[in-house]
Amino acid sequence: MDSRDGWNWSNKCYINIQAGKWGWAKAECDKGIALSPASHETHAMLLYNEGLVAQAAGDMAEARRDFLQSLTLRENATVRASLNGL
């Protein structure tokens, strides 16, 4: 359950990214995105996290797509740096 429109899934996802638990992170981000968050900020964070997961898996094309989609919802220096670093 996530009473915060995907925000809690984003937080859980990021915690597992930091722990290197990529499968858990992907599943949690997918759950958050499936909620179709109304907040552009929440949706952007979930997409950024998905991009980090894709990057760790070596799928640079997917990481680029996720980072670009995140940036269309909100400009963010961290996401922009991740995109430029691909």
N, C-alpha and C positions, 0 to 999 in steps of 0.2 A: 504494500500500500504506500501511496505517496500523496499526502494531503496538500503538498506544496507545488502541484502542477509540474512535476518532473525535477524540481530542484533537489529533492532528497536523492533521487536516482543519480543525478549528476555528481553530487557529493560522494556517494558510495563508489561510483565509477572512478572518480579521481583518486580516492584513497587507495583503491586497488591498483590503479596505474602506478602510484608512488611505491606500492609494495611489489610491483612487478607481476601481479596476478592478472595477466592480460585477458584470459578467458572470462574471468569474473567481471572485469571492467567492461568488456564488450557486451556481455549479457545485461549488465546494469544500465549501460548507455542505451542499448536497444529498448529496454523497458521504458526508460524516460522518453525516448523519441516516439515510442508507440502511443504515448499519452497525448501527442501533438500539443506540446506546451503552447499556451496562448502568449506567454512572455517571450519576446524575441531574445532577451538576455539568457533565459534558461535554455531555449532551443540552441542558441549559439554556443553555449558552454558544452552542451551535450555533443554537438557536432565537432567542436574542438577536441574533446576527449576521444571521440571516435577516430579523429584524425591521428591522435597520438597512438592509439591502438593499431591502426593501419600502418603507421610508420614503423612501429616496433615489429610488426609482422613482415616488413619489407615491401609492402604494397604502397609504393610512393604515389601512384596514380590515384588511389583511393584517398590517401592522406591529403593530397592536393585538393581533390574535390571537397572533402570534408572541411578543410581549412577555408577554402573559397566560399563555401556555403555559410560557414560561420561568420565570415567577414561581411557577407551580404546582409546579415541580420544586425550586426553591430561591428563597428571598427574597434580593433583591440590590438595594442602593440605586441602583446605576447603571441597572439595568433598570427599576426603579420610576420613576426620574426620567425616563427615556425615554418610558415609558408616559404619565406625567402631562403630558409636554410635547407630546403629540399633540393 
